């Protein structure tokens, strides 16, 4: 498994810790590569949704999850990389295969 930058959906799934297949992959990833990686924009999206729900306990837990993760600043280079990865995944049909 190569090092990966997670999108909002995957960060949400890993954070929820409910789907056994996702959690198995998440644990294997952490063992092989260290902390989960995602962008500051993903952090924004997840916190925004938790705040909108008034989920104060989950916000605190998510903030802790973030301190244990590698969070990258968002700039043009990050968005260009994300665009490339999205296009590759779409061309290869990976998005549909990953839906839970």
C-alpha positions in Angstrom: 0.0 0.0 0.0 1.4 3.4 -1.0 1.2 6.6 1.1 -2.1 8.4 0.5 -3.9 11.7 1.1 -7.4 11.0 2.3 -10.5 12.9 1.1 -13.3 14.1 3.3 -15.4 10.9 2.9 -12.5 8.7 3.9 -11.5 10.9 6.9 -15.2 10.7 8.0 -15.2 6.9 7.7 -11.9 6.4 9.5 -13.0 8.9 12.2 -16.3 7.1 12.7 -14.6 3.7 13.2 -17.7 1.8 12.2 -16.9 -0.1 9.0 -14.7 -3.1 9.6 -13.1 -3.1 6.2 -12.3 0.6 6.4 -10.8 0.2 9.9 -8.7 -2.8 8.8 -7.2 -0.7 6.0 -6.8 2.3 8.3 -4.9 0.3 10.8 -2.7 -1.3 8.2 -2.0 2.1 6.7 -1.0 3.5 10.1 1.2 0.5 10.8 3.0 0.8 7.4 3.1 4.6 6.9 2.3 6.4 10.2 -0.4 9.0 10.6 -3.2 9.6 8.2 -2.7 12.5 5.8 -5.3 15.0 4.7 -5.6 18.6 3.8 -6.6 21.6 5.9 -9.7 21.8 3.6 -10.8 18.3 4.5 -10.4 19.3 8.2 -12.6 22.3 7.5 -15.3 20.3 5.8 -15.5 17.7 8.6 -15.5 20.2 11.4 -18.1 22.3 9.6 -20.4 19.4 9.4 -19.9 18.5 13.1 -20.5 22.0 14.2 -23.6 22.2 12.1 -24.9 19.2 14.0 -24.0 20.6 17.4 -21.9 17.5 18.0 -19.6 18.9 20.7 -18.2 15.6 21.8 -17.4 14.5 18.3 -15.8 17.9 17.6 -13.4 17.4 20.6 -12.7 13.8 19.4 -12.1 15.0 15.8 -9.7 17.7 17.1 -7.8 15.0 18.9 -7.8 12.9 15.7 -6.4 15.8 13.8 -3.5 16.2 16.3 -2.6 12.6 15.5 -2.7 13.2 11.8 -0.6 14.9 9.2 -2.6 17.9 7.9 -1.3 19.7 4.8 -1.9 23.3 4.1 -4.0 24.0 1.1 -2.5 25.8 -1.8 -2.5 25.5 -5.6 0.0 22.6 -5.6 -2.3 20.6 -3.3 -5.4 21.3 -5.4 -3.5 20.4 -8.6 -2.4 17.1 -7.1 -5.9 16.4 -5.9 -7.3 17.2 -9.4 -4.8 14.7 -10.9 -5.7 12.0 -8.4 -9.4 12.6 -8.9 -9.0 12.3 -12.7 -7.0 9.1 -12.4 -9.5 7.5 -10.0 -12.4 8.5 -12.2 -10.8 7.2 -15.3 -10.0 3.9 -13.6 -13.5 3.6 -12.0 -12.1 3.6 -8.5 -14.6 6.1 -7.1 -17.5 3.7 -7.7 -15.5 0.7 -6.5 -14.8 2.5 -3.2 -18.3 3.4 -2.3 -19.5 1.8 0.9 
